[in-house]
Amino acid sequence: MFYQKALGACLLENIRCPYKNKNYENMDGYSAAIFALILINAYYVGYNDGANAIATATASRAIKPGTALFLASAIKLIVPIAFYLLGYSAVAGTVGSGIMSMDAVAAASPEKGFIFVLTALVSAQFWVWITALAKLPNATTYTLMGGILGSGIAAFGFSSVAWTSVLLKIVLMCFLTPVVGFLLGFLTLKASNALLKNKKAASCDKALIQLQRFNMVFLAGAFALNNVQKSMGVYMLAMTAGMFSGSVFSPNGNMPVWAVVAFAAAMTLGVLTGGFALINTIGRKIFKIRHDHSHASLLTTNFIMVLATVFGIPLAAGQAVSSSIMGVGAAEKFHRVKWLTAGRIVAGWRPTLPVVAVFGAAIYLFIAKVILGGRI
């Protein structure tokens, strides 16, 4: 049919950029489209999750919101680049090679590989728009993981999924992180209160303020490292599918430093534009936070994020922070926690991975079977 041919030509032919004589092997147009979508996703991660690191410290008034946002943004820009230069990319490795079989992705035609990565990112953004319009909580990590998983299954089949890695590092963590965050937050505050029981309030507050500031900066770096490496992982996945290598985006077949800088900058911009709204939601709408509460939550979240990043687990920052605050609140005064708000946040996490996976599969099949008429 005419519309199939027209749309198919748009996707598989006209998208190529003109400055390489439309050389099919270079795939610059494919690379440009995917790179732009990775940047958009990185921006949204910063917008939606980026200010989690500073939410409790600003809510407790240990630091002014503007100062905290500036410090966190600077750290989020610097840390991922520094660790990339040091050769650390465990989380990127999980996203890039721990969800789909690299043999299946590498063996696909350039068109199929492009449509696979395209639909993974588009389905993630589709869910982002839905949750934003409905004002629902959204775990950006599982949005991206669900998109890759769903479009990958549709493109390459169930057997192409690295199920051990997916089940242990993604599905299990989706359920385990809130539980661990809650329990550790609860226990950390109880232990902290026991240690500070006979100390003077004024001196304790001064010490806790300094500890919060240190933990906030450390956590901003931990969040950034985990989140930016997810974008790096998608870049690696696209390289396996035949994009970037031999193009202006990666002439030597390696991930260039400027690409990592671009991902970190996009996420930082998201933090700067969406930070204050997130500070209000996380820092004030679950539980009224004092200095000791903020310190316990930051300490808990730092432990979870560092452990996850070391083991290459792409973790949802919002889950870690929110669940730790709930645990801290329960340890202080159970009835003072706004459980309806907390429940709404938790309920928003659960459907993300499977729903986006279904979107990813549906969008891939629509493009491959309907628009392209099964030509890939």
PyMOL commands that set and color helices and strands:
alter all, ss='L'
color gray80, all
select helices_A, chain A and resi 2-12+18-20+28-49+52-59+65-85+90-97+102-107+110-134+140-156+158-160+163-195+201-240+257-284+291-310+317-332+334-336+339-349+352-371
alter helices_A, ss='H'
color red, helices_A
deselect
rebuild
show_as cartoon
